[in-house]
């Protein structure tokens, strides 16, 4: 069924401040709006992102909201719901899905393994436009959770609702070293924060569902180790829930310093270059070469060393611009021409393929490209070029009123401060993050944009299936 879409306009009028509201449903008049429960500082936190690139800290206009699903459930009784947030004059977040009981959404192949309940429920994060890159310490905002999503007719009915001051904390995020012109401005200028979804459905009967996998495995990564860390997270998941033999342990490390670390062992098989410690090292391409490691080398090499290649199938999507070849392992010169063959499933990553792999229980490795203007100063319509990449594990997928999304986990920091001594670098843990990425091809180039930003696109995906 075709969706009816409307633009989100500035429908709100200024509202006064108030203290944190007592738990209880807010009375919303007008359109048949779902009961909205106000959320406060115990359930919600806000942050302003500082991007770290080559040792430089660059404050940005990127905001981040984090929701604690268990705290929401304790306050409201809702195990599942949709969080929306607005200031006095604009919406920041609409219908962010939160779930305090994700095990209920395990796909059948995962549920058949009878996994234990999750040991913890991580905060759910997504990004929004903070409105300024100046230091922000508070944000006046109304945050509500509803049992069903909001649609366009509901939005104006919140105009008279009060906003509440929430503290805003600084948070560091890796900007990944890129090939940027020397006169390029900081990320707050060349990568505007993700906008609000430019449209919202007018109907409640659009597609609405989710599949999710267990998500506890999320290791802190060394510098430029994101690809091998994403693989390690996925292999640890397959070991725990599908009995794939993985003898090494999921903790932070590189091979040169600890041969028991799973990410470190994947460094070895990927042939990741220039690794002299946690704060130094190159990234991965598809295949190892003189400058980079290879994600396919890591998969085939490590799993093959455990004599488990006969127990898996490998699938990939994202050729040409996504930099994956037609077939592996044959495309990687250093790999023997045996083991499971992975044929290219399409030149662009599609949501349907990606979600089918997640629903099948596969460990899914996603590569996101960051784009920048080809030259500075930029001009209207200036071309964008890919400047850097980042890898994550995708562990859930779904549609919220027909809008596709994935849930991903990764380390947002990756020890980006060059020149740190190893002890300092080792102490810089805490970048592990579980996020919702909304997916839409907003520029009609066939690639899925992330959070409605032209600067971030999905480029390729690799799935490891246990047979």
N, C-alpha and C positions, 0 to 999 in steps of 0.2 A: 504494500500500500504506500502510495506517495505521501510524504510528510507535508503538512502545511507549516510553513516557517514564517516567522516574523522577526524583524530586527529588534534587538534590545535597545531601547532608547532610555534617556535619563528621565525616568518616571517619578523620581522621588523628590520630596521637598525637604528643607532643613528640619532636623529634629533635635530636641534637647538631649543632654547627657543624663544618664542615670547611673546609680550603682548597680552591682550585679543583681540580677533578678532572682527571686526565689524559684525553685523548681516548680514547674507546672505549665500547662498549655497556655499559650498566648491566645487571646480572643481576637481573631482576625475577621473584620467585617467586609462586606462587599461580595466579590466573586466567591464561588464555593472552594475556598482555599483549604488545604489540609491543615489539621491542627499543628501548630508550630510551637515547639518547646525551645525556650531560650537556653543558650549554653554560655558558660562562663569560663573563668581561668582554670578550673579543674579539668575541663574537657578540651579546651582549645588553647593553642599558643600561636603566636605570630613571630616571624623573624624577618630581618632584612639581610639579603645575601651580599656578602663580599666575595668577589671572584678572586682566586689566587692563580696567577700565571707567571711562571718563571721567577718566583720569589717576590713578585709585586702583589700587593693587596689593593684591589680596585672595588670600591664600594659602588653598589648598583641600585637601580630602582626595582629590582626583583624582590617581591615579597613572597613569603612562604607561610602557608597555614598548615598546622599539624593538629589532627584530631585523634584523641584517645578513644577507641571504640568501646572499651570496657567501662571507662568513666562515663561515656554517654549512656550506656545501658544502665549503670547504677543510678544516674540522675533521672532518667526518663522512663526506664523500663523497656526501651526499644533496643532489641538485639541487632536489628538492621534499620538503616534509615538513610536520609539524604541531607547533607549539611549545606546550607547556603549562607553567604555573608554579604553584607552591604554596608557602605558608609551612608552618610546623610544624602549623598547625591549620586551614588553609582553602586552597581553590583560588582563585587570582587570575585565571588565563587558561586556557582549554581549547581546544586544537585550532586555534590561530591559523595559517592557511595561509601558508607562506612558499615562494618559488619563485625560484631563481637562474636559471631559463631561461624567462621569461614568454613569449618569442616562440613557444614551442611551443604556447601556448594562444591565439594570434591567431585570431579567427574567419575563416572562408574568404574573406569579402569583403575583409578587411584583408590576409590572407596573400597573396591574389592580386595585391596591389600590389607584392609582393616587397620589403617594407621591410627596411632594414639592421638588424642586431642592435642592441639598445639600447646607447646609449653609456655607461650606468651603470645599476646596480640599486639603487634607493633603499631605505633602511631601511623595514621594515613596522611600523606603529605601531597600537596600540589602547589603550583606557583601561581602568582597573580601580579598585576601591576600595582606597585605600592604608590605610584604617583610622583615620587621624587627620589633622587639618589643622595639627597642630604641626609645626615644622620637622623634616624627616626627612633624615638624611645616609646611613644604611645601611638595607638591607632584607635580612633573612635568608630566603632563598628557594632552592628547587630549581627549575631550569629544564631541561627536557629537550625533545628533538625526536624524533619517531617518524616512520617512513615511512608509517604508516597512522594514522588518528585513534584516540583513546582513546574507549571507551564506558564505561557505568556500571560494568560488572563489573571494569574495570581499576583504578578509582580507589583502592580500599583497599589495593592491593598496593604503593603508593608510601609507605605510612605509615612504614616503617622506613628510608626513604632519607634521607640527610643533607641539610641545607640549608646554604647558603653565603652569607656576607655579600657583598652587592653594593652599590656606592655609589649614592646617589640624588642626582641633580642637580636644581636648580631650573630650571623652564622657564616662559616667559610664554605665555599664550594669551588672545586677544581674547574678551571676554565680550559684545561687541556692546551698544551703548547701548540700554537698554530703558526702558519706562515703568513704573518700579517705585515703590511707595509709599515715602515718605521714611524710614519706620521699618523697611524691609525689611532683614533680616540679610544678611551677605555671601553670595556664591554657595556657599561651603562648607556653609552651613546650608540654603538654599532649593533647592539642586540637589545632592542626594546623588550620589556617584559611581555609575557604572553597576555594577549587581551582576553577579555571575557568572550566566551563563545558568541560569535556574531549573530546567532539566531538561537531561538529556543522553540521546541515544538508547541503546537497549540492543542495537541491531543494527548490523552493519557494512555491510549491503546497502542502506541508505537512499541516496537520491540524492547523488551526489558528482561535481561537475564545475565548470569555470570557463571563461569567455571573458574575455580581456583585450585591451586596445588598447595601442598605444604610449603612454608616459606621461612622456616627458622634459620636456614643456612645462609649467612650473609657475612663474609669475611672482610676485615679491613685490608686494603690493598696497598702495596708499595707503589712508588711512582711509576706511572705508565703501565701498571700491571692490570688494568681494568679488564682486558679481554681474558687473561688467564684466571683472574679472580671470578669473573662471570662463569667461566667453564668450571672452576673449582666448586662454586656454589651449586651448579647444576649437577656435577658428578656426585657431590656429597648427598644431594637430594635423591639421586638414583640409587646410591648405595643404601641409604636409609629406608627407602620405600619400595625399591624394585630389586634389591639384593645384587646390584652390579658390584663386582669386587673392586673396592677402592681402598688399598691398604694404608694410604697416607692420611694425615689428619688436617682438618680445615682450620688453620690458624695462620695469622700473618707471618710471612716469611719469604725469603728468596733462597734459591738453592745454595748459593755460596756460603750462607750462614746457618742454614738448618735444613738438613736433608729429609726431615720428617714432615715438612710443610707441603700440603697439596698444591697451593699456588706456586711454591718454589719448584716442585717437581714438574709442573706444567711449564714453568719458565725453561727448564732444562730441555724438555722435549720440543717446545716451541722454538728453541734456539734464540730466545730473546737476547738482544744485544746490549752491551755497555752496562750490564748489571754489576755494580760494585757495592751495592748496599740497598737499603730500603728507599733511599732518596735519589737513586740514579738508575737509569735503564730506559731502553727504547720500548716501543709498543709492538703490536702485532699487525701484520697484513694477513692475507689469506694463506700464503705460503712463505716460508722463511727465505730470506735473501741476504745480501751482504749488509743491509742496514736494519732489518727488522726481523722479529720472530714471525712465526706462522701459526694461526689458530688451527688450521687443519693438521699441521705437523703435531701440535699439542694433542689433538684428539686422537689421531691415528697412532701416534707414537706412544702416548701414555696408556691408552686403553689396550693397545696391542701388547705392550709390555706386561700387562696383567692377564694375557691370554684370553681376553674377553671380546675380541673383535667379532667372533662368531655369534655373540649374544646381543649385538646391537645393530641398528640400522641408522644411517645418517642421512639427513635431508637438508637441502639448502635452497634459498630463494634470494634473488637480488643480484642479477648479473649486470654486465656493462657498467653503468654508473655505480652500481653497488659493489663492483670489484670482485665478484665471484665468477669463476669459470664454469664451463658447461658440466664438467664432471671431475669428481675426486675419488680416489687419491691421485689419479693420473696427472692432474694439472700441477702437482707439487713435485719438482724434480728430486727432492731428497727422500720422498716416500716410495716404498716398494709398491709395485703395481698389483697389490692384492688387498684383501680386506673388503668390507662392505662398500659398494659403489654408491655414491650420492650424485644423482642427476639434477641439474638445475630445474627447479619447479616454476620458474618465471623470472623475468628481468626485473620486476619490482616486487617488493614485499606487499602482500595483500592481507587484509585483516582476516578474511575467511581462512586462508591457508594457515596463518599464524595461530588463529584460535583453534583450528582443527588439531594442530600439533599439541597445543596446551591441553585440550580436552582429551587427547590420547595419552597424556601423562608424560610427554617428552620433556627433556631439559632443553629450554629454548634460550639461545644466545642471540641477542639483538645488537646491531651496531647502528648508532646514531651519528650522523654527520652534522657538524656545525658549519654554517655558511657565513660568509662575510662579503661585503661589497668588493668588487674586483679592484677598485682604485678609490683613493680619497683625494679631494672631498667627493662624497657620493652625490649623485644627482637623481632626480625622479626617474625611476625605471632602470637605474644602474644595475648591471648584471651581478648576480651572486655567484661566488665560487666556494667550493668546499675547502675548508682550511684545516680541519681537525676532526677527530672521531673519538667516540666513547662507546664502551660496551657494557651491557647490563644483562641480567637474567630476567626474562619475562615469566611470571608465575601465574598470572590470571588474565582473563579477558572477558569482556562482556559488552552489552549495549544498555545504555541508560536513555530511555525514551528514543531509541533508535540511534543514538550517538555512540560510536565505537570507542572503547578504551582498553588499555592494558594496565595491569599492575606490574611494576618492575622493582627489583631490589639491586642495590649497588653501593659502593663506597664513593661518596661525593667529593672526598678530599684527596686521597691518594698521595699524601705526603708531598705536596707541591712546592714546599719552600726549598729551593735549591741552596746548597751550601750548609744545610743543617747537619750537625753531627749526628751520627747514627743513634745515640741514646735519645736525643731530642726527637728525632724522627720516629723512633719506636714509641715514644710516649704520645704521639699525636694520633691517637685512635679516636673513634667516635663519629666517623663520617658515614656509617651504615645508615641507609635510608630505604624506606618502602614508599613508593610513590604511585599516583595515578597519572597516566599519560593519556590525554584525549587525542584521538587520531582523526584527521580529516585532510584530504588533499585540497588545500585552500588555494593553491596557485596552478592547479590543473596541469601539473607536469608528470602525473602518474605516481608520484611518491607521497607517502603519508606524512603530513606535517604533525609535529608534536605540540600539543597545547596551543594550537592555532597560530603558531609562530612560523614565519617563512624562514627563520634562521636555523631551525632544527627539523631534520627529516630522518625517517627510517630508511636505511640504505640496504641492509642485508640481514638475513636471519639464518641461523643454523640450529637444527633440532637433532638431539640424540635420543633415539628410541630404544628401550630395552625390549627385546622380542620375547 
